[in-house]
Amino acid sequence: MSDTQIVWLNTETAAKRLGITTRTLYRFINEGGLAAYRMGRVIRVKQDDVDAFIERSRIEPGTLGHLYPDPVSTGGDEEGDDSDADSDS
């Protein structure tokens, strides 16, 4: 059995640690993204679970391409474009 003590956070403290509203915290809990525990009438979250949630939420470089629009063409004459290296002319 582990001798590390569990550090419990109330929902307000957990939300502040995550930088979100308590409403968003409840949504994450309800959707199963963050474990929480009901103790009588109160809900508590383990600090270790909040820290693990933060790490799981890390964005990998190169995965946000869908947020950028396609490059806009300069409107130049495409037939007169000399940038085609495979051209025999």
N, C-alpha and C positions, 0 to 999 in steps of 0.2 A: 504494500500500500504506500502511496506517495505521501511524504510529509510536507509537501508544499501546500500552503493555505490558499484557498480560493478567494480571489478578490471580486466581490460582487459590486456591480454598478446599477444604480437606478436608471430608469429610461432617460431622464433628463441629462444625467452625467454621460451616459453612453452616447446620446445624440450629440452632445457638445464635443465629445472626444472624436466623433466622426465628422463633425462640422455640418450636421444636417438637422432638420427639425425632428421633433418627436413623432410627428405624423409619418414622416418618411421612415424613421426607425421602425415604427409599428408595421409599415408596409413590408420592409425587408424581413421582419420577423414572420409576418403572415405568409409571405411567399416562400419561406424556408431558407432564405439566404443567410440569416443570422439566428443562432439558437438563443432561446430565452426560456425562462422558468417562472411559472406562476407560484408565488408563495402566499397563500391566502388571497388577499385582494390586490397584491402588488406584483409587478413583473420585474424580474431582475435578470441581468445579463452578466456573464463572466467576462472580466477584463481580457483574459486570454482569448476568448471567442471574438471579442471586438478587434483585438490586434490581428488575429488570424483573418478576419473578414477584410481588414484593411489590406493585408498582403495579397489576398485572393483578388482584390479589386484593382491591383496594379495593372496598368496598361502597358503592354509590350510595344516597343518601338515598331513603327511601320504598320500598325493595325488600325489607324484612323484615316486611311485614305478615302473611305466612304464619306467623310465629312468635308472633303475639298471638292469643289466643282471641277469638271474637266477643263483643261486649259483652253482658252479662247484663241482662235486663230487670229493672226495679225491682219487678215483680209487681203493679203498680197496675192498676186497672180500665181497660182499653183503650177501652171505649166511652165512658167519662166523661172521656177525655183531651181537653182543650181546646187542645192544641198544633197541631191540624190547621188550617192557615191557609185551606184551600180549603173549609172547612165553611160551609154556608149557614144553619145554625141559630143 
